[in-house]
Structure formats: structure tokens, C-alpha cells
Amino acid sequence: MLVFRIYFVNISSMQTVILAAGRGTRMNHLTNEVPKPMIRVAGKNLIEHKLDALPDNVGEVIIVIGYLGDKIKDYFGHSYKNKKIKYVEQGELSGTASALWLAKPILDDRFMVMMGDNIYDTQDMEECLKYDWSMLTAHAVRESKGARIVVGPNGAIADIIEKVELKPGDLYNTGMYVLQKEIFNYPLVAIGKGEYGLPQSIVLASKDHEINIVEATRWHQLTSPEDVEMVESRIAENLISNN
């Protein structure tokens, strides 16, 4: 039987890690002069959308930077709307797990992680933060490629299969997690030459810890220039709101 452990502790010092080191080559000319997380959508860059959506109890943000990372540092500095900002540099772009591992020395026991190129909603963040360990998920609405989540008999995450064909209704990973520092007890898992994926290490952790599934209410991933126009339209229609 699946048992949910609700996290009622004071999270006033909660940390959030934003993985923002990549260029985003599929965005073509949009990332020639800025990293993908700095692309502007509906009047704000993608990192601003995330920072504005963070719950009030998140007091510190750690941004992992790489490609044109100085653009991010120069723009945000060391604080944003009363939230402290720290930076960790990923010199070699070797995957999301490697990026998070670089932040290990400055992380507390429990923290939230999100991808730099996605737009998330405050309500979904707050729901994820109710649990010791959690992952924000979504159901595919059309055929596409993504990371399909396999749910075990107890209703928790059993596996994550990367870069597969998703069918409508399939559950897939949005790249937002609440993790404990015990995640660093698990090995990095290679998903390609010199690349290590965070979801794969989370799957290993799921053998010992219950990774609770939270379904997204409002979320979007930008993978191409065409997505920028689509997301702007959806924001205008109040289908995505981070305010």
C-alpha cells in the first residue's frame, strides 16, 4: 500500500537549484548571444519566470551556469526579490546529474531542482514541496519524444525511460524534483558519451526512497523557436501563469 509522507516542517530556508548551463542548440539563432534560459518569453526571460513563481519560503537559489554564464550573472547578480542567488559553473557540459553534483557542497538536506528552460507554476512547486522526495510529471497530449515514467505497483516511480516515443496519456518527466541530499549517495549513470542523467540517479534512489508523483497543472517546455510563440499565446490566454 502506498503511504504518503507529508512534509510539514518550516521550509523558510528552502533552496532551489536551477540547471541553466546548456546552450539549447535546437533554438537556433535565439541562443547565439544568450544561453537558452535567458530567452525572453512574454516579457520575461525563462529564469525570471521561474524565480517569480517560487514560493515565498524559498530563500536561496543556486543557478548552475555554463554557456554564456556571465550573461546570467550580470543580469541577476546575487539577489532577486529578496531571494539570495549563488552560482556554480559547469565547465564541461556533461549532463544534468553532473550539474547538480557540482552544487553538492552548498546544498542543505532537502532542496528543489528544476530545468532552466521550462516554465513552472507556483501551485505545482508547493505541491511537490509537501513530500520528502517528489517529481513533477505531465501526461502527453500528443505523440512526441520524451522521458516516459514507469509507475510501479505501489504507485511510485519505478523507472524513467529517456528519449522514447510518447503516446497520448503517457506519463512523462517535466524536470522538476524535490530531493534529499541522500541523492548524492547514488552513482552517476551514463546516458551517452560523457553525459550523466539526473533522472537515472533518481531511479536508483527510488529503490530506497518513495519518489512521489505530482501531476503538473501548468507547465511548458521550450525546445524550438516555434515553442516561444506558442507559449506566449498560452500565457496571454491565462493557460500558463506564474504570477
C-alpha positions in Angstrom: 0.0 0.0 0.0 1.3 3.4 -1.0 1.9 5.7 2.1 2.4 9.4 1.5 4.5 11.3 4.0 3.5 14.9 4.1 6.4 17.4 4.9 5.1 19.9 7.4 8.5 21.4 8.6 9.3 25.0 8.3 10.9 25.5 4.8 11.9 29.1 5.2 15.4 28.3 4.2 14.5 26.0 1.3 17.0 26.1 -1.6 16.2 25.7 -5.2 18.7 24.7 -7.9 18.1 25.9 -11.5 20.1 23.9 -14.1 20.9 26.5 -16.7 24.3 25.6 -18.2 23.2 24.5 -21.7 23.1 26.4 -24.9 19.9 24.9 -26.4 21.2 24.2 -29.9 17.7 23.5 -31.2 16.7 27.1 -30.5 19.0 28.1 -33.5 19.7 31.8 -33.7 17.9 32.6 -30.4 20.9 31.3 -28.5 23.7 32.8 -30.5 24.2 35.6 -27.9 22.3 34.4 -24.8 22.0 31.0 -23.2 18.7 29.3 -23.6 17.4 30.0 -20.1 17.8 33.8 -20.9 15.4 33.7 -23.9 12.6 36.1 -23.4 9.0 34.8 -23.4 6.1 37.1 -22.8 8.3 39.9 -21.4 10.5 37.9 -19.1 13.4 35.5 -19.6 12.9 31.9 -18.7 14.8 32.2 -15.4 12.7 35.2 -14.4 9.5 33.1 -14.9 10.9 30.5 -12.5 12.1 33.0 -9.9 8.8 34.8 -9.9 7.0 31.5 -9.5 9.0 30.3 -6.5 7.0 30.0 -3.2 7.8 32.7 -0.6 9.5 30.2 1.6 12.3 29.5 -0.9 15.0 31.8 0.3 18.1 30.8 -1.8 18.5 30.0 -5.4 21.6 28.2 -6.9 22.0 28.6 -10.6 24.3 26.2 -12.4 25.7 28.1 -15.4 27.8 27.2 -18.4 27.4 28.5 -21.9 27.5 32.3 -21.7 27.0 32.1 -18.0 28.2 35.6 -17.4 25.0 36.8 -19.1 23.0 35.2 -16.3 25.3 36.5 -13.6 25.4 40.1 -14.9 21.6 40.1 -15.2 20.6 38.7 -11.8 23.6 39.5 -9.6 23.4 38.0 -6.2 19.8 38.6 -5.2 16.3 38.8 -6.8 13.2 40.0 -5.0 14.7 39.1 -1.5 16.0 35.7 -2.6 19.7 35.1 -2.4 21.4 33.9 -5.6 24.5 31.8 -5.8 26.3 30.5 -8.9 28.0 27.2 -9.7 29.9 26.9 -13.0 29.7 23.7 -15.1 32.8 24.0 -17.3 32.2 20.8 -19.2 28.5 20.3 -20.2 28.3 16.6 -19.1 24.6 16.2 -18.2 22.0 17.2 -15.6 23.4 14.9 -12.9 26.9 16.3 -13.2 25.5 19.8 -13.0 23.6 19.0 -9.8 26.6 17.2 -8.2 28.7 20.4 -8.6 26.2 22.2 -6.3 26.6 19.5 -3.6 28.9 21.4 -1.3 26.5 24.3 -0.8 23.2 22.3 -0.6 21.3 21.6 2.6 19.5 18.4 3.4 16.5 19.0 1.2 16.1 21.1 -1.9 14.1 21.6 -5.1 15.6 21.2 -8.6 14.3 22.5 -11.9 15.4 22.8 -15.5 16.4 26.2 -16.7 14.4 26.1 -19.9 11.0 25.1 -18.6 8.2 27.3 -17.2 6.6 26.0 -14.0 3.7 27.1 -11.8 3.8 28.1 -8.1 1.0 25.7 -7.2 2.9 22.8 -8.6 6.0 23.7 -6.7 4.1 24.0 -3.5 2.5 20.6 -4.1 5.9 19.0 -4.8 7.3 20.5 -1.6 4.8 18.7 0.5 6.8 15.5 0.2 10.3 14.3 1.2 11.0 13.3 -2.4 8.9 14.1 -5.4 8.8 14.6 -9.2 6.6 16.8 -11.2 5.0 14.9 -14.1 2.6 15.5 -17.0 0.5 13.4 -19.4 1.4 13.6 -23.0 -1.4 15.1 -25.1 0.0 14.1 -28.5 2.7 11.8 -29.9 6.1 13.2 -29.2 9.5 12.2 -27.8 10.3 12.5 -24.1 11.2 10.7 -20.9 8.4 8.2 -20.1 7.8 7.3 -16.4 7.1 3.8 -15.4 4.9 3.6 -12.3 5.4 0.6 -10.0 2.6 -1.5 -8.4 2.8 0.8 -5.3 2.0 3.9 -7.4 5.6 5.3 -7.1 8.2 5.8 -9.7 9.8 2.5 -10.9 11.8 3.7 -13.9 12.3 6.6 -16.3 13.0 5.7 -20.0 14.6 8.6 -21.9 14.1 9.7 -25.5 11.2 7.4 -26.3 8.1 7.9 -28.4 5.3 9.1 -26.1 1.7 8.3 -26.8 -1.2 10.4 -25.6 -1.8 9.7 -22.0 1.7 8.5 -21.2 3.2 10.0 -18.0 6.5 11.8 -18.6 9.1 13.8 -16.7 9.0 17.6 -16.6 12.4 18.0 -14.9 11.3 19.4 -11.6 12.1 17.5 -8.4 12.3 17.7 -4.6 15.3 15.7 -3.4 17.2 14.9 -0.2 20.9 15.2 0.0 21.0 11.4 0.1 20.7 11.6 -3.7 24.5 12.1 -3.8 24.9 8.6 -2.2 23.9 7.1 -5.6 26.2 6.8 -8.6 26.2 8.9 -11.7 24.6 7.0 -14.6 26.0 7.5 -18.1 23.3 8.1 -20.7 25.8 8.8 -23.5 29.4 9.5 -24.0 30.5 11.8 -21.2 26.9 12.6 -20.2 25.2 11.7 -16.9 21.5 12.0 -16.4 19.8 13.1 -13.2 16.6 11.0 -13.7 18.7 7.9 -13.8 20.2 8.6 -10.4 16.7 9.3 -9.1 15.6 5.9 -10.3 18.3 4.3 -8.3 17.2 6.4 -5.2 13.7 5.2 -5.8 14.7 1.7 -4.7 15.2 3.0 -1.2 13.0 6.1 -1.1 9.5 6.8 -2.2 9.5 9.3 -5.1 6.0 10.8 -5.0 4.4 11.7 -8.3 2.9 15.1 -8.6 0.9 15.9 -11.8 1.5 19.3 -13.3 -1.4 21.8 -13.6 0.5 24.3 -15.7 3.9 23.6 -17.3 5.6 24.0 -20.7 8.9 23.1 -22.2 10.6 25.1 -24.9 12.5 23.0 -27.4 12.3 25.1 -30.6 11.8 28.7 -31.7 8.2 27.9 -32.6 7.5 27.0 -29.0 8.2 30.6 -28.0 5.2 31.9 -29.9 3.0 29.1 -28.7 3.8 29.6 -25.0 3.4 33.4 -25.4 -0.1 32.7 -26.8 -0.9 30.4 -23.9 0.3 32.9 -21.3 -1.9 35.6 -23.0 -4.8 33.2 -22.7 -4.1 32.7 -19.0 -3.3 29.0 -19.6 0.1 29.5 -18.0 0.6 31.9 -15.2 3.5 32.3 -12.8 2.3 35.4 -11.1 
